[in-house]
């Protein structure tokens, strides 16, 4: 199973200090079925609205650091609040969602639960949050400071030009030039070209 149900009190282990009570209040008020997932490559969290007598369902990757976990959970809670208020009548990451996500973030920023560097980046994007849970690249760079570091783990932008790096699935790439916002990289085995985000985490080869 890729997802694990947790008693609500166990959620405290995944959150920054002094945030459990506020988070639990939302989960209890809206009867949220919360699961903590193993790492998923494509998403950090997920929301499914209540239907057919099933509660709202939220999942968040359990490998995230506590600050990333909280931001991701608030991202998904904003989807819930948007659904409660507007149903399916608005875009999933439209202005209504952005407004509600911004309000949730502001509540926790006000309570000083984030370190100064994370708070600064959140404030910079408060009125127009990104569609991904940690979408803004500057925010991702700051959040990464609080991740445990594996030997050789780097961001694509930190890899020297024309050097080799590998992904978690073992595929090896050669870093090429930057095209606008992404790096053009060639898979060594297939010669196929892929575009990588500057803040995508990879393993240096050699």
C-alpha positions, -999 to +999 in steps of 0.1 A: +000+000+000+013+034-009-009+053+016-012+049+054-040+061+075-029+078+107-048+086+139-052+124+140-028+129+168+000+112+148-002+140+123+017+161+149+049+143+139+047+157+103+039+193+112+060+222+125+056+229+162+024+247+174+005+240+142-014+208+150-043+224+168-051+248+140-047+221+113-067+195+132-096+220+136-100+222+098-098+184+094-124+178+121-147+205+110-149+192+074-146+155+084-115+150+062-101+115+056-064+122+056-037+098+044+001+101+045+016+087+014+050+074+004+069+096-020+051+102-053+072+115-082+045+136-098+026+151-069+032+162-033-005+161-023-039+153-036-076+162-029-108+144-037-141+161-029-168+145-008-194+125-028-216+094-026-216+095+012-177+096+012-159+123+032-134+147+017-101+129+011-066+145+013-033+128+009+002+143+015+036+128+009+051+117+042+087+122+031+084+160+030+100+182+057+076+196+082+073+230+065+067+215+030+042+191+045+022+220+061+023+241+029+011+211+009-016+203+033-029+239+032-028+238-006-051+208-005-073+223+022-077+253+000-091+230-027-116+216-001-127+251+009-130+261-027-153+231-034-174+238-003-179+274-014-181+271-052-186+234-060-172+226-095-181+260-109-146+275-108-112+265-121-092+243-098-064+268-094-083+299-103-086+332-084-111+317-059-086+290-049-057+314-048-076+337-025-085+309-001-050+294-002-036+329+005-059+333+035-048+299+049-011+307+045-016+342+061-032+326+092-001+305+098+024+332+088+007+355+113+014+329+140+051+328+131+053+291+125+078+294+096+115+303+097+123+338+084+136+326+050+104+306+043+082+333+056+098+358+033+092+337+002+056+329+012+049+366+017+063+374-017+037+351-034+008+354-009-016+371-033-009+349-062+001+314-050+014+288-075-007+259-088+018+234-075+020+229-037+055+244-037+055+258-072+076+289-069+112+281-076+126+305-050+103+289-023+115+254-033+151+264-030+145+277+005+124+247+016+151+224+004+174+238+031+153+219+056+155+185+038+179+158+049+207+157+023+219+126+006+255+124-006+258+139-041+222+151-042+220+184-061+196+206-081+198+205-118+209+241-118+238+232-095+252+205-119+281+217-140+273+221-177+279+189-198+282+168-166+262+137-160+235+132-134+210+104-126+174+103-115+160+081-087+149+055-114+186+051-124+184+069-158+215+090-166+214+124-183+239+149-197+232+185-188+229+209-217+220+245-222+193+264-205+163+272-227+143+300-211+133+284-177+144+248-182+176+229-190+179+208-221+193+174-210+200+143-231+194+108-217+226+089-222+211+056-230+185+067-255+197+101-267+162+114-261+161+151-250+141+161-219+136+195-203+143+198-166+133+223-140+163+241-124+151+230-090+146+193-098+167+172-074+191+147-090+222+127-081+256+138-095+275+111-114+312+109-110 
